[in-house]
Amino acid sequence: AAGRLHLDSDTVVTMRFRRLHLDRPYCVTTAFLPVAVGRGLLDIPEFAVTGVQHNLTVLSVVERVAGRPIAGADQTITAELADARIADALECREGDPVLRIDRLYIDHNGDFLELAINHFNVTRYTYRFQMRANAP
């Protein structure tokens, strides 16, 4: 994670959380952050206590703590089989297919602010993308 964030050290702050819809988990995210940003998130009560449900987005808090907006993200989408930890968090079986979406968020200076590795339960989540071209 530290390498993907282009950090000078191997030290990162890691957070793991589930997202729910109608009280059922559809996504588990593991976020890796540079220490300077991650420490600021640990001061947010909603993030510091295990099991707390909230409507905050990690990205909005990362921007506030970092003091600069996220300017973009590099995204990779793939499928993989759920290991025991992911299966337990998503309420599926070990070995079931899950959708994995990695997002590496960057600011306007080219500094990486967060690596988010998301695993989605494919029975509860659909990825949609729509693209439009401008008329000539």
DSSP file with accessible surface (Angstrom, degrees, kcal/mol):
  #  RESIDUE AA STRUCTURE BP1 BP2  ACC     N-H-->O    O-->H-N    N-H-->O    O-->H-N    TCO  KAPPA ALPHA  PHI   PSI    X-CA   Y-CA   Z-CA
    1    1 A A     >        0   0   51      0, 0.0     4,-1.8     0, 0.0     5,-0.1   0.000 360.0 360.0 360.0 -42.9    0.0    0.0    0.0
    2    2 A A  T  4> +     0   0    9      8,-0.2     5,-2.4     1,-0.2     4,-0.3   0.897 360.0  50.5 -61.9 -38.4    2.8    2.4    0.9
    3    3 A G  T >45S+     0   0   60      1,-0.2     3,-1.2     3,-0.2    -1,-0.2   0.908 108.9  49.9 -65.0 -42.4    4.4    1.8   -2.5
    4    4 A R  T 345S+     0   0   92      1,-0.3    -1,-0.2     2,-0.1    -2,-0.2   0.805 110.8  50.6 -67.5 -27.3    1.1    2.4   -4.4
    5    5 A L  T 3<5S-     0   0    3     -4,-1.8   107,-0.5   108,-0.1    -1,-0.3   0.445 111.1-125.8 -85.6  -1.7    0.8    5.7   -2.4
    6    6 A H  T < 5 +     0   0  132     -3,-1.2    -3,-0.2    -4,-0.3     2,-0.2   0.877  50.7 166.3  58.7  42.5    4.4    6.6   -3.4
    7    7 A L      < -     0   0   51     -5,-2.4    -1,-0.2     2,-0.2    -2,-0.0  -0.527  46.0-133.7 -87.6 156.5    5.4    7.1    0.2
    8    8 A D  S    S+     0   0  177     -2,-0.2     2,-0.3     3,-0.1    -1,-0.1   0.570  91.5  44.3 -80.8 -11.7    8.9    7.5    1.5
    9    9 A S  S    S-     0   0   61      2,-0.2    -2,-0.2    -7,-0.1     0, 0.0  -0.871  79.5-125.8-130.1 161.8    8.2    5.0    4.3
   10   10 A D  S    S+     0   0  149     -2,-0.3     2,-0.4    -8,-0.0    -8,-0.2   0.403  77.7 109.5 -86.5   3.0    6.4    1.7    4.6
   11   11 A T        +     0   0   88     -9,-0.1    24,-0.5     2,-0.0     2,-0.3  -0.686  39.7 159.0 -87.5 127.1    4.1    3.1    7.4
   12   12 A V  E     -A   34   0A  36     -2,-0.4     2,-0.5    22,-0.2   -10,-0.0  -0.937  40.0-118.8-136.3 161.5    0.5    3.7    6.6
   13   13 A V  E     -A   33   0A  20     20,-2.8    20,-2.6    -2,-0.3     2,-0.4  -0.892  32.5-158.4 -98.8 133.5   -2.8    4.1    8.6
   14   14 A T  E     -A   32   0A  75     -2,-0.5     2,-0.4    18,-0.2    18,-0.2  -0.945  12.9-179.1-119.3 135.3   -5.3    1.4    7.7
   15   15 A M  E     -A   31   0A  20     16,-2.4    16,-3.1    -2,-0.4     2,-0.4  -0.976   6.4-165.3-126.7 145.3   -9.1    1.6    8.2
   16   16 A R  E     +A   30   0A 115     -2,-0.4     2,-0.3    14,-0.2    14,-0.2  -0.999  18.0 158.8-131.4 132.8  -11.6   -1.1    7.4
   17   17 A F  E     -A   29   0A  58     12,-2.4    12,-3.2    -2,-0.4     2,-0.4  -0.984  29.8-131.3-150.3 158.7  -15.3   -0.6    7.2
   18   18 A R  E     -A   28   0A 119     -2,-0.3     2,-0.4    10,-0.2    10,-0.2  -0.873  14.1-143.4-109.3 148.1  -18.5   -2.0    5.7
   19   19 A R  E     -A   27   0A  76      8,-3.0     7,-2.4    -2,-0.4     8,-1.4  -0.917  19.9-158.6-109.1 137.6  -21.2   -0.2    3.8
   20   20 A L  E     -A   25   0A  59     -2,-0.4     2,-0.4     5,-0.2    -2,-0.0  -0.855  15.7-170.1-117.2 148.9  -24.8   -1.3    4.4
   21   21 A H  E >  S-A   24   0A 124      3,-2.4     3,-1.4    -2,-0.3    -2,-0.0  -0.981  86.5  -8.3-134.4 124.4  -28.0   -0.9    2.4
   22   22 A L  T 3  S-     0   0  142     -2,-0.4    -1,-0.1     1,-0.3     0, 0.0   0.900 130.7 -59.1  52.7  42.4  -31.2   -1.8    4.1
   23   23 A D  T 3  S+     0   0  128      1,-0.2    -1,-0.3    -3,-0.0    -3,-0.0   0.643 116.3 112.0  64.8  17.7  -29.0   -3.2    7.0
   24   24 A R  E <  S-A   21   0A 117     -3,-1.4    -3,-2.4   100,-0.1     2,-0.2  -0.974  71.2-116.7-119.6 135.6  -27.2   -5.7    4.7
   25   25 A P  E     +A   20   0A   1      0, 0.0    -5,-0.2     0, 0.0     3,-0.1  -0.483  38.0 163.2 -73.1 132.7  -23.6   -5.3    3.8
   26   26 A Y  E     +     0   0A  52     -7,-2.4    95,-2.0     1,-0.3     2,-0.3   0.510  65.7  27.0-119.6 -13.7  -22.8   -4.8    0.1
   27   27 A C  E     -AB  19 120A   0     -8,-1.4    -8,-3.0    93,-0.2     2,-0.4  -0.997  52.2-164.0-150.6 141.6  -19.2   -3.5    0.4
   28   28 A V  E     -AB  18 119A   1     91,-2.3    91,-2.8    -2,-0.3     2,-0.4  -0.998  19.6-164.8-122.8 130.1  -16.2   -3.8    2.6
   29   29 A T  E     -AB  17 118A   2    -12,-3.2   -12,-2.4    -2,-0.4     2,-0.5  -0.960  14.5-163.1-119.0 134.9  -13.5   -1.2    2.1
   30   30 A T  E     -AB  16 117A  14     87,-2.6    87,-2.9    -2,-0.4     2,-0.4  -0.984  17.9-163.5-112.7 118.1   -9.9   -1.2    3.4
   31   31 A A  E     -AB  15 116A   0    -16,-3.1   -16,-2.4    -2,-0.5     2,-0.5  -0.893   6.6-163.4-106.1 134.1   -8.5    2.3    3.2
   32   32 A F  E     +AB  14 115A  39     83,-3.1    83,-2.6    -2,-0.4   -18,-0.2  -0.973  16.2 178.4-116.4 129.6   -4.7    2.9    3.3
   33   33 A L  E     -A   13   0A   0    -20,-2.6   -20,-2.8    -2,-0.5    81,-0.2  -0.963  36.4 -99.0-133.2 148.2   -3.6    6.5    4.1
   34   34 A P  E >>  -A   12   0A  18      0, 0.0     4,-3.3     0, 0.0     3,-0.7  -0.323  45.3-112.0 -57.3 148.5   -0.4    8.4    4.6
   35   35 A V  H 3> S+     0   0   33    -24,-0.5     4,-2.8     1,-0.3     5,-0.3   0.890 115.2  56.6 -55.6 -43.0    0.2    8.8    8.3
   36   36 A A  H 3> S+     0   0   87      1,-0.2     4,-0.6     2,-0.2    -1,-0.3   0.879 116.9  35.5 -59.6 -36.9   -0.3   12.5    8.3
   37   37 A V  H <> S+     0   0    9     -3,-0.7     4,-1.3     2,-0.2     3,-0.5   0.917 116.3  53.3 -80.6 -46.3   -3.8   12.1    6.8
   38   38 A G  H  X S+     0   0    0     -4,-3.3     4,-1.5     1,-0.2     3,-0.3   0.872 102.5  57.4 -61.0 -38.1   -4.7    8.9    8.6
   39   39 A R  H  X S+     0   0  167     -4,-2.8     4,-0.6    -5,-0.3    -1,-0.2   0.885 103.5  54.8 -60.7 -37.4   -3.9   10.3   12.1
   40   40 A G  H >< S+     0   0   17     -4,-0.6     3,-0.8    -3,-0.5    -1,-0.2   0.862 104.8  53.5 -64.6 -33.0   -6.4   13.0   11.5
   41   41 A L  H >< S+     0   0    0     -4,-1.3     3,-1.6    -3,-0.3     6,-0.3   0.841  98.8  63.0 -70.4 -30.6   -9.1   10.5   10.7
   42   42 A L  H 3< S+     0   0   86     -4,-1.5    -1,-0.2     1,-0.3    -2,-0.2   0.712  95.7  60.7 -68.5 -17.5   -8.5    8.7   13.9
   43   43 A D  T << S+     0   0  132     -3,-0.8    -1,-0.3    -4,-0.6    -2,-0.2   0.552  81.8  95.1 -83.3  -8.3   -9.6   11.9   15.8
   44   44 A I  S X> S-     0   0   23     -3,-1.6     4,-1.7    -4,-0.2     3,-1.7  -0.751  73.2-145.1 -84.8 116.4  -13.1   11.7   14.1
   45   45 A P  H 3> S+     0   0   89      0, 0.0     4,-1.2     0, 0.0    -1,-0.2   0.863  96.9  58.1 -53.7 -37.4  -15.3    9.9   16.7
   46   46 A E  H 34 S+     0   0   73      1,-0.2     6,-0.2     2,-0.2    -4,-0.1   0.780 114.9  37.5 -64.2 -26.1  -17.3    8.1   13.9
   47   47 A F  H <4 S+     0   0   28     -3,-1.7    -1,-0.2    -6,-0.3    -5,-0.1   0.650 110.4  60.1 -95.4 -20.3  -14.1    6.5   12.6
   48   48 A A  H  < S+     0   0   59     -4,-1.7     2,-0.5    -3,-0.1    -2,-0.2   0.679  94.9  67.7 -84.9 -17.0  -12.4    5.9   15.9
   49   49 A V  S >< S-     0   0   85     -4,-1.2     3,-1.3    -5,-0.2     2,-0.1  -0.903  82.6-125.0-112.5 126.2  -15.0    3.6   17.4
   50   50 A T  T 3  S+     0   0  145     -2,-0.5     3,-0.1     1,-0.2    -2,-0.1  -0.412  91.7  18.5 -65.8 135.9  -15.7    0.1   16.0
   51   51 A G  T 3  S+     0   0   76      1,-0.3     2,-0.3    -2,-0.1    -1,-0.2   0.389  83.1 140.6  89.0  -2.2  -19.3   -0.6   15.0
   52   52 A V    <   -     0   0   62     -3,-1.3     2,-0.4    -6,-0.2    -1,-0.3  -0.579  42.2-145.3 -77.1 130.7  -20.5    3.0   14.8
   53   53 A Q        +     0   0  149     -2,-0.3     2,-0.3    -3,-0.1    -1,-0.0  -0.804  31.7 153.5 -95.7 138.0  -22.8    3.7   11.9
   54   54 A H        -     0   0   67     -2,-0.4     0, 0.0     2,-0.1     0, 0.0  -0.952  49.4-127.6-154.2 170.3  -22.6    7.1   10.3
   55   55 A N        +     0   0  169     -2,-0.3     2,-0.1     2,-0.1    -2,-0.0   0.265  66.6 121.0-107.7   7.8  -23.2    8.9    7.0
   56   56 A L        -     0   0   61      1,-0.0     2,-0.4     3,-0.0    -2,-0.1  -0.405  56.5-136.8 -67.3 148.7  -19.8   10.5    6.7
   57   57 A T     >  -     0   0   80      1,-0.1     4,-1.6    -2,-0.1     5,-0.2  -0.886   8.6-137.0-103.4 141.4  -17.7    9.7    3.6
   58   58 A V  H  > S+     0   0   13     -2,-0.4     4,-3.1     1,-0.2     5,-0.2   0.909 103.9  58.4 -60.0 -40.1  -14.1    9.0    4.1
   59   59 A L  H  > S+     0   0   56      1,-0.2     4,-2.4     2,-0.2    -1,-0.2   0.900 103.6  50.1 -60.6 -41.5  -13.2   11.1    1.1
   60   60 A S  H  > S+     0   0   49      1,-0.2     4,-1.7     2,-0.2    -1,-0.2   0.900 114.3  45.0 -64.9 -37.2  -14.9   14.2    2.6
   61   61 A V  H  X S+     0   0    0     -4,-1.6     4,-3.0     2,-0.2     5,-0.3   0.894 109.7  55.0 -73.6 -37.9  -12.9   13.8    5.8
   62   62 A V  H  X S+     0   0    0     -4,-3.1     4,-3.1     1,-0.2     6,-0.3   0.940 108.8  48.9 -59.0 -45.3   -9.7   13.1    4.0
   63   63 A E  H  X>S+     0   0   70     -4,-2.4     4,-1.6    -5,-0.2     5,-1.0   0.925 113.3  46.8 -60.8 -43.5  -10.0   16.4    2.1
   64   64 A R  H  <5S+     0   0  155     -4,-1.7    -2,-0.2     2,-0.2    -1,-0.2   0.939 116.6  42.9 -64.9 -46.1  -10.7   18.2    5.3
   65   65 A V  H  <5S+     0   0   49     -4,-3.0    -2,-0.2     1,-0.2    -1,-0.2   0.913 116.5  47.1 -68.9 -41.5   -7.8   16.6    7.2
   66   66 A A  H  <5S-     0   0   18     -4,-3.1    -1,-0.2    -5,-0.3    -2,-0.2   0.753 102.7-134.1 -71.7 -23.9   -5.4   17.0    4.3
   67   67 A G  T  <5S+     0   0   65     -4,-1.6    -3,-0.2    -5,-0.3    -4,-0.1   0.692  75.7  79.4  76.9  19.3   -6.4   20.6    3.7
   68   68 A R  S   <S-     0   0   82     -5,-1.0    -2,-0.2    -6,-0.3    -1,-0.2  -0.988  80.7-105.5-155.3 149.8   -6.7   20.1    0.0
   69   69 A P        -     0   0   67      0, 0.0    39,-0.6     0, 0.0     2,-0.4  -0.348  32.5-107.9 -78.2 156.7   -9.3   18.6   -2.4
   70   70 A I  E     -C  107   0A  31     37,-0.2    37,-0.3     1,-0.1     3,-0.1  -0.695  30.9-171.6 -77.7 129.1   -9.1   15.3   -4.2
   71   71 A A  E     -     0   0A  47     35,-2.7     2,-0.3    -2,-0.4    36,-0.2   0.637  57.0 -30.8-100.7 -16.7   -8.5   16.1   -7.8
   72   72 A G  E     -C  106   0A  28     34,-1.6    34,-2.5     2,-0.0     2,-0.3  -0.987  51.2-128.4 179.4 179.8   -8.9   12.7   -9.3
   73   73 A A  E     -C  105   0A  48     -2,-0.3     2,-0.5    32,-0.2    32,-0.2  -0.993  10.8-138.3-151.3 145.3   -8.6    8.9   -8.9
   74   74 A D  E     -C  104   0A 101     30,-2.1    30,-2.5    -2,-0.3     2,-0.4  -0.930  31.5-163.3-100.0 130.9   -7.1    6.0  -10.8
   75   75 A Q  E     -C  103   0A  74     -2,-0.5     2,-0.4    28,-0.2    28,-0.2  -0.949  15.8-173.0-124.7 138.0   -9.4    3.0  -10.7
   76   76 A T  E     -C  102   0A  83     26,-2.4    26,-2.7    -2,-0.4     2,-0.4  -0.997   8.5-164.7-126.6 132.1   -8.9   -0.6  -11.4
   77   77 A I  E     +C  101   0A  74     -2,-0.4     2,-0.3    24,-0.2    24,-0.2  -0.964  22.0 143.8-119.9 132.6  -11.8   -3.1  -11.5
   78   78 A T  E     -C  100   0A  73     22,-2.7    22,-3.1    -2,-0.4     2,-0.4  -0.918  40.1-116.7-151.4 174.3  -11.5   -6.9  -11.4
   79   79 A A  E     +C   99   0A  70     -2,-0.3     2,-0.3    20,-0.2    20,-0.2  -0.909  33.8 164.7-116.4 148.7  -13.2   -9.9  -10.0
   80   80 A E  E     -C   98   0A  61     18,-2.2    18,-3.0    -2,-0.4     2,-0.4  -0.949  39.6 -92.7-151.3 172.0  -11.8  -12.3   -7.4
   81   81 A L  E     -C   97   0A 119     -2,-0.3     2,-0.2    16,-0.2    15,-0.1  -0.749  45.4-109.5 -92.3 137.6  -12.9  -15.0   -5.0
   82   82 A A        -     0   0    4     14,-3.0    13,-3.1    -2,-0.4    14,-0.2  -0.457  28.2-148.4 -67.9 128.1  -13.8  -14.0   -1.5
   83   83 A D     >  -     0   0   75     -2,-0.2     4,-2.9    11,-0.2     5,-0.3  -0.325  38.6 -89.6 -82.3 179.1  -11.4  -15.2    1.2
   84   84 A A  H  > S+     0   0   54      1,-0.2     4,-2.3     2,-0.2     5,-0.2   0.896 126.4  50.0 -60.0 -41.3  -12.8  -16.0    4.6
   85   85 A R  H  > S+     0   0  114      2,-0.2     4,-2.0     1,-0.2    -1,-0.2   0.939 115.2  42.1 -65.1 -45.5  -12.4  -12.4    6.0
   86   86 A I  H  > S+     0   0    1      2,-0.2     4,-2.4     1,-0.2    -2,-0.2   0.922 113.3  53.1 -68.8 -42.5  -14.2  -10.8    3.0
   87   87 A A  H  X>S+     0   0    5     -4,-2.9     5,-2.2     1,-0.2     4,-0.9   0.923 109.7  48.8 -59.6 -42.9  -16.9  -13.5    2.9
   88   88 A D  H ><5S+     0   0  133     -4,-2.3     3,-0.6    -5,-0.3    -1,-0.2   0.935 113.3  46.6 -63.1 -43.9  -17.7  -13.0    6.6
   89   89 A A  H 3<5S+     0   0    6     -4,-2.0    -1,-0.2     1,-0.2    -2,-0.2   0.848 118.9  40.3 -68.5 -33.3  -17.9   -9.2    6.2
   90   90 A L  H 3<5S-     0   0    0     -4,-2.4    -1,-0.2    -5,-0.1    -2,-0.2   0.419 107.4-121.2 -96.7  -0.1  -20.1   -9.4    3.0
   91   91 A E  T <<5S+     0   0   91     -4,-0.9     2,-0.2    -3,-0.6    -3,-0.2   0.938  74.0 115.3  57.3  48.8  -22.3  -12.3    4.3
   92   92 A C  S   <S-     0   0   29     -5,-2.2     2,-0.3    -6,-0.1    -1,-0.2  -0.740  70.8 -83.5-130.1-176.4  -21.4  -14.5    1.4
   93   93 A R    >   -     0   0  180     -2,-0.2     3,-2.3    -3,-0.1   -11,-0.3  -0.688  45.4 -99.9 -92.4 147.9  -19.5  -17.8    1.1
   94   94 A E  T 3  S+     0   0  135     -2,-0.3   -11,-0.2     1,-0.3   -10,-0.1  -0.395 113.7  28.8 -58.9 133.7  -15.8  -18.2    1.0
   95   95 A G  T 3  S+     0   0   37    -13,-3.1    -1,-0.3     1,-0.3   -12,-0.1   0.298  87.8 132.7  92.1  -9.6  -14.9  -18.7   -2.7
   96   96 A D    <   -     0   0   39     -3,-2.3   -14,-3.0   -14,-0.2    -1,-0.3  -0.450  66.6-101.4 -67.8 148.1  -17.9  -16.7   -4.0
   97   97 A P  E     -C   81   0A  76      0, 0.0    25,-0.6     0, 0.0     2,-0.3  -0.473  43.8-176.6 -70.7 140.0  -17.0  -14.2   -6.7
   98   98 A V  E     -CD  80 121A   2    -18,-3.0   -18,-2.2    -2,-0.1     2,-0.5  -0.951  27.8-116.2-132.0 154.4  -16.8  -10.6   -5.5
   99   99 A L  E     -CD  79 120A  34     21,-1.9    21,-2.8    -2,-0.3     2,-0.5  -0.809  28.2-159.2 -90.9 127.6  -16.2   -7.4   -7.4
  100  100 A R  E     -CD  78 119A  57    -22,-3.1   -22,-2.7    -2,-0.5     2,-0.5  -0.944  10.7-178.6-111.4 125.6  -12.9   -5.7   -6.4
  101  101 A I  E     -CD  77 118A   0     17,-2.3    17,-2.4    -2,-0.5     2,-0.5  -0.977   6.6-165.9-125.0 115.4  -12.5   -2.0   -7.2
  102  102 A D  E     -CD  76 117A  11    -26,-2.7   -26,-2.4    -2,-0.5     2,-0.4  -0.872   6.8-172.6 -98.1 133.3   -9.2   -0.3   -6.2
  103  103 A R  E     -CD  75 116A  44     13,-2.7    13,-3.0    -2,-0.5     2,-0.6  -0.994  11.3-164.6-129.6 128.8   -9.2    3.5   -6.2
  104  104 A L  E     -CD  74 115A  18    -30,-2.5   -30,-2.1    -2,-0.4     2,-0.3  -0.950  17.7-152.0-113.0 109.0   -6.0    5.6   -5.7
  105  105 A Y  E     -CD  73 114A  27      9,-2.8     8,-2.6    -2,-0.6     9,-1.1  -0.671  14.0-172.7 -90.6 139.3   -7.0    9.2   -4.9
  106  106 A I  E     -CD  72 112A  40    -34,-2.5   -35,-2.7    -2,-0.3   -34,-1.6  -0.914  14.3-137.6-131.9 150.2   -4.7   12.1   -5.8
  107  107 A D  E >   -C   70   0A   5      4,-2.4     3,-1.7    -2,-0.3   -37,-0.2  -0.390  41.9 -90.1 -97.3-178.1   -4.7   15.8   -5.2
  108  108 A H  T 3  S+     0   0  147    -39,-0.6   -38,-0.1     1,-0.3    -1,-0.0   0.712 125.0  58.3 -66.5 -20.5   -3.8   18.7   -7.6
  109  109 A N  T 3  S-     0   0  123      2,-0.1    -1,-0.3     1,-0.0     3,-0.1   0.470 119.6-107.4 -85.3  -4.7   -0.1   18.5   -6.6
  110  110 A G  S <  S+     0   0   37     -3,-1.7     2,-0.4     1,-0.3    -2,-0.1   0.566  73.8 141.4  87.6   8.8    0.1   14.9   -7.7
  111  111 A D        -     0   0   81      1,-0.0    -4,-2.4     2,-0.0     2,-0.4  -0.697  52.6-125.4 -85.9 136.8    0.2   13.6   -4.1
  112  112 A F  E     + D   0 106A  32   -107,-0.5    -6,-0.3    -2,-0.4     3,-0.1  -0.676  27.9 178.5 -84.0 129.7   -1.7   10.4   -3.3
  113  113 A L  E     +     0   0A   0     -8,-2.6     2,-0.3    -2,-0.4    -7,-0.2   0.691  61.0   3.5-104.2 -26.1   -4.1   10.8   -0.4
  114  114 A E  E     - D   0 105A   5     -9,-1.1    -9,-2.8   -81,-0.2     2,-0.5  -0.957  45.2-153.5-162.5 142.4   -5.8    7.4   -0.1
  115  115 A L  E     -BD  32 104A   1    -83,-2.6   -83,-3.1    -2,-0.3     2,-0.5  -0.994  23.4-170.1-113.5 118.6   -5.7    3.9   -1.5
  116  116 A A  E     -BD  31 103A   3    -13,-3.0   -13,-2.7    -2,-0.5     2,-0.6  -0.961   8.8-166.8-112.6 122.3   -9.2    2.3   -1.2
  117  117 A I  E     -BD  30 102A  21    -87,-2.9   -87,-2.6    -2,-0.5     2,-0.4  -0.950  15.7-170.2-108.6 112.3   -9.6   -1.4   -1.9
  118  118 A N  E     -BD  29 101A   2    -17,-2.4   -17,-2.3    -2,-0.6     2,-0.5  -0.883  13.2-165.5-108.5 135.5  -13.3   -2.2   -2.1
  119  119 A H  E     -BD  28 100A   9    -91,-2.8   -91,-2.3    -2,-0.4     2,-0.4  -0.988  13.2-161.5-119.3 127.1  -14.9   -5.6   -2.3
  120  120 A F  E     -BD  27  99A   2    -21,-2.8   -21,-1.9    -2,-0.5     2,-0.7  -0.899  22.2-125.5-113.5 136.9  -18.5   -5.8   -3.3
  121  121 A N  E >>  - D   0  98A   5    -95,-2.0     3,-1.9    -2,-0.4     4,-0.6  -0.686  22.5-149.4 -74.3 114.8  -21.1   -8.6   -2.8
  122  122 A V  T 34 S+     0   0   72     -2,-0.7    -1,-0.2   -25,-0.6   -24,-0.1   0.658  92.6  62.3 -69.5 -13.5  -22.2   -9.1   -6.4
  123  123 A T  T 34 S+     0   0  114      1,-0.2    -1,-0.3     3,-0.0     3,-0.1   0.612 116.0  31.4 -83.0  -9.6  -25.7  -10.2   -5.3
  124  124 A R  T <4 S+     0   0   71     -3,-1.9     2,-0.4     1,-0.2    -2,-0.2   0.298 116.0  56.6-126.3   4.2  -26.2   -6.7   -3.8
  125  125 A Y     <  -     0   0   59     -4,-0.6     2,-0.4    -5,-0.1    -1,-0.2  -0.994  50.7-172.4-145.4 136.4  -24.2   -4.4   -6.0
  126  126 A T        -     0   0   90     -2,-0.4     2,-0.6    -3,-0.1    -3,-0.0  -0.994  20.7-138.4-125.5 132.8  -24.1   -3.5   -9.7
  127  127 A Y        -     0   0   83     -2,-0.4     2,-0.4     2,-0.0    -2,-0.0  -0.812  24.9-172.3 -90.8 124.8  -21.5   -1.3  -11.2
  128  128 A R        +     0   0  204     -2,-0.6     2,-0.4     2,-0.0    -2,-0.0  -0.940   8.5 179.1-119.6 143.0  -23.0    1.1  -13.7
  129  129 A F        -     0   0  151     -2,-0.4     2,-0.4     2,-0.0    -2,-0.0  -0.997   4.6-172.6-142.9 134.1  -21.1    3.4  -16.1
  130  130 A Q        -     0   0  137     -2,-0.4     2,-0.4     2,-0.0    -2,-0.0  -0.997   4.6-170.9-129.5 133.1  -22.5    5.8  -18.7
  131  131 A M        -     0   0  153     -2,-0.4     2,-0.4     2,-0.0    -2,-0.0  -0.974   1.6-173.6-126.5 138.5  -20.4    7.7  -21.2
  132  132 A R        -     0   0  186     -2,-0.4     2,-0.3     0, 0.0    -2,-0.0  -0.990  14.4-142.5-129.4 141.2  -21.5   10.5  -23.5
  133  133 A A        -     0   0   94     -2,-0.4     2,-0.2     1,-0.0    -2,-0.0  -0.762  27.0-111.7 -98.1 146.5  -19.5   12.2  -26.2
  134  134 A N        -     0   0  161     -2,-0.3    -1,-0.0     1,-0.1     0, 0.0  -0.537  38.2-107.5 -73.5 141.5  -19.9   15.9  -26.9
  135  135 A A              0   0   92     -2,-0.2    -1,-0.1     1,-0.1     0, 0.0  -0.444 360.0 360.0 -67.7 141.3  -21.6   16.6  -30.2
  136  136 A P              0   0  179      0, 0.0    -1,-0.1     0, 0.0    -3,-0.0  -0.144 360.0 360.0 -65.7 360.0  -19.2   18.0  -32.8
